[in-house]
Amino acid sequence: MEKLEEILINEIKVVFKSLIKLGVTKEDAEDIVQNTLCKALNYIDSIDSRMARAWLFRVALNEFYNTYRKNKRNICFDVNSINVMDFLSESAETTVINSEKLKDVRNTLEKLQPVYRELLILKYIIGFSYRNISEFTGYSADKVKIYLYRARNKFKELWRE
């Protein structure tokens, strides 16, 4: 039991950082994480330690949707607040170029279908594996691969416009 609690504590930090990267406000992310941990404690006996991250992410995403629905806010990720710069080079000479690319990436992501946008963010910004995405979304691994393939192609098509 203690091992699972340690895993949950470590993984919830990743969930919080990922929510922020997805464009959730800090305050909302803190509330979502708190609610997610409460649910984790209620269901601790039924959580498989190997699936803890996916379980936490799924609950956190559901909390995110519920929070935004209750407040009648837009339930889409705020592409403009995604910090893609964290994943790009930090050297001075590339910062200017990267800031222009960042604008283009955000604009292109915004044009995608929500499911494609979410999958690309999970894969390339958060760094989930196909298996993690599959566990997180409930899609089969094959469906994740197909959707990501389509999402990449659509992204490329929109990028060229």
C-alpha positions in Angstrom: 0.0 0.0 0.0 2.8 2.5 0.9 4.5 1.7 -2.5 1.3 2.7 -4.4 0.9 5.9 -2.3 4.5 6.8 -3.2 3.8 6.1 -6.9 0.6 8.2 -6.7 2.4 11.2 -5.1 5.2 11.1 -7.8 2.7 10.6 -10.6 0.4 13.4 -9.5 3.2 15.9 -9.9 3.5 14.8 -13.5 -0.2 15.2 -13.9 -0.1 18.7 -12.5 2.7 19.8 -14.8 0.9 18.2 -17.8 -2.3 20.1 -17.0 -0.4 23.3 -16.9 1.3 22.4 -20.3 -2.2 21.7 -21.7 -3.3 25.2 -20.9 -5.2 24.7 -17.6 -4.8 27.6 -15.2 -2.7 27.0 -12.2 -5.7 27.4 -9.8 -7.8 25.0 -11.8 -4.9 22.5 -12.1 -4.5 22.6 -8.3 -8.2 21.9 -7.8 -8.2 19.1 -10.4 -5.2 17.5 -8.8 -6.8 17.7 -5.3 -10.0 16.1 -6.6 -8.0 13.5 -8.4 -6.1 12.6 -5.3 -9.3 12.4 -3.2 -10.7 9.9 -5.8 -7.4 8.0 -5.8 -7.5 7.6 -2.0 -11.2 6.4 -2.2 -10.3 3.8 -4.8 -6.7 3.0 -3.7 -7.5 -0.7 -3.3 -8.6 -1.0 -6.9 -5.8 0.9 -8.6 -3.1 -1.2 -10.3 0.3 0.4 -9.5 1.4 -0.3 -13.1 -1.6 1.7 -14.4 -1.4 4.5 -11.8 -0.3 7.3 -14.2 -3.0 6.4 -16.8 -5.6 6.2 -14.1 -4.6 9.6 -12.6 -4.5 11.2 -16.0 -7.9 9.8 -17.0 -9.5 11.0 -13.7 -7.8 14.4 -14.0 -9.0 14.9 -17.6 -12.5 14.0 -16.6 -12.2 16.5 -13.7 -10.9 19.1 -16.1 -13.9 18.5 -18.4 -16.4 18.6 -15.5 -14.8 21.8 -14.1 -15.1 23.6 -17.4 -18.7 22.3 -18.0 -19.9 23.4 -14.6 -18.5 26.9 -15.2 -19.8 26.8 -18.8 -16.3 27.6 -20.1 -14.7 26.3 -23.3 -13.6 22.7 -22.6 -10.9 22.7 -25.2 -7.2 23.0 -24.3 -5.9 26.5 -24.6 -3.3 26.0 -27.4 -1.9 29.5 -26.8 -0.8 28.7 -23.2 0.9 25.4 -24.2 4.6 26.0 -23.5 6.2 24.4 -26.5 9.3 26.4 -25.9 10.1 24.1 -23.0 10.7 21.4 -25.6 12.8 23.5 -28.0 16.4 24.6 -27.9 17.3 27.3 -25.4 20.3 28.8 -27.2 20.1 32.6 -27.8 20.4 32.4 -31.6 17.5 30.0 -32.0 15.2 31.7 -29.5 13.9 34.3 -32.1 13.4 31.6 -34.7 11.7 29.3 -32.3 9.3 32.0 -31.1 8.0 32.4 -34.7 7.8 28.6 -35.1 5.9 28.5 -31.8 3.2 30.9 -33.1 2.9 28.8 -36.3 2.6 25.5 -34.2 -0.1 27.0 -32.0 -2.1 28.3 -35.0 -1.8 24.9 -36.7 -2.8 23.0 -33.6 -5.8 25.2 -33.1 -7.1 24.3 -36.6 -7.1 20.5 -35.9 -10.0 18.5 -34.7 -10.0 18.3 -30.9 -9.2 14.5 -30.8 -6.2 15.0 -33.1 -5.0 18.0 -31.1 -5.3 16.1 -27.9 -3.4 13.0 -29.3 -0.6 15.2 -30.7 -0.2 17.0 -27.4 -0.2 13.8 -25.4 2.4 12.2 -27.7 4.7 15.1 -28.6 4.4 17.7 -25.8 3.7 15.5 -22.8 5.7 12.6 -24.2 3.3 9.7 -23.7 4.1 6.4 -25.3 1.4 4.8 -27.6 0.6 2.5 -24.7 0.2 5.3 -22.3 -2.1 7.2 -24.7 -4.1 4.0 -25.3 -4.6 3.5 -21.5 -5.3 7.2 -21.1 -7.9 7.6 -23.9 -9.4 4.2 -23.8 -8.6 3.7 -27.5 -6.9 0.5 -28.6 -3.1 0.9 -29.4 -3.9 0.4 -33.1 -6.5 3.1 -33.1 -4.1 5.5 -31.3 -1.5 4.8 -34.0 -4.0 5.3 -36.8 -5.4 8.5 -35.3 -1.8 9.9 -34.6 -0.9 9.1 -38.2 -3.9 11.0 -39.5 -3.3 13.8 -37.0 0.3 14.1 -38.2 -0.7 14.2 -41.8 -3.4 16.7 -41.2 -1.0 18.8 -39.2 1.5 18.7 -42.0 -1.2 19.6 -44.5 -2.3 22.6 -42.4 1.4 23.6 -41.8 2.1 23.9 -45.5 -0.9 26.3 -46.1 
